[in-house]
Amino acid sequence: MISSVRKALLAVFTVSLVLCLLMIGLYETELLISGDMQGDKIVEYYVVAFMELVTICSIPLALR
């Protein structure tokens, strides 16, 4: 049981690290432009609403 928990935590850590490195690479190569969506209030509203829903839905999962 402990080994399965350890594998799951290692997988989450690895995916998080890879996503961070991918984002850094995309911004450094200027494939993504910093501040590109600045001032677009509708997109900002949808992103914030989505992030709140993900947070609310992940709380019960984190407590298990």
C-alpha positions in Angstrom: 0.0 0.0 0.0 2.8 2.4 0.9 4.5 1.7 -2.4 1.4 2.6 -4.4 1.0 5.9 -2.5 4.7 6.6 -3.1 4.3 5.9 -6.8 1.3 8.2 -7.0 3.0 11.0 -5.2 6.1 10.6 -7.4 3.9 10.7 -10.5 2.2 13.9 -9.4 5.6 15.5 -8.6 7.1 14.4 -11.9 4.1 15.7 -13.9 4.2 19.1 -12.1 7.9 19.4 -12.7 7.6 18.6 -16.4 4.7 21.1 -16.8 6.8 23.8 -15.1 9.8 23.1 -17.4 7.5 23.1 -20.4 6.0 26.5 -19.5 9.5 27.9 -19.0 10.6 26.6 -22.4 7.5 28.0 -24.2 8.0 31.5 -22.7 11.8 31.5 -23.2 11.4 30.6 -26.9 8.7 33.2 -27.2 6.1 30.7 -28.5 3.9 32.1 -25.7 4.0 35.8 -25.2 4.0 37.3 -21.7 1.0 39.6 -21.2 -0.7 38.5 -24.5 -4.2 38.4 -22.9 -3.8 41.4 -20.7 -6.9 43.5 -20.6 -9.3 40.8 -21.9 -11.8 40.7 -19.0 -14.0 38.0 -20.4 -11.2 35.5 -20.7 -9.9 36.5 -17.3 -13.4 35.8 -15.8 -13.6 32.4 -17.4 -10.1 31.4 -16.3 -10.8 32.5 -12.7 -14.1 30.7 -12.6 -12.5 27.5 -13.9 -9.7 27.7 -11.4 -12.3 28.1 -8.6 -14.3 25.1 -9.8 -11.1 23.0 -10.0 -10.1 24.1 -6.4 -13.6 23.3 -5.0 -13.7 19.9 -6.7 -10.2 18.9 -5.6 -10.8 19.6 -1.9 -12.7 16.3 -1.3 -10.0 14.4 -3.3 -7.3 16.0 -1.1 -9.0 15.0 2.1 -9.3 11.3 1.1 
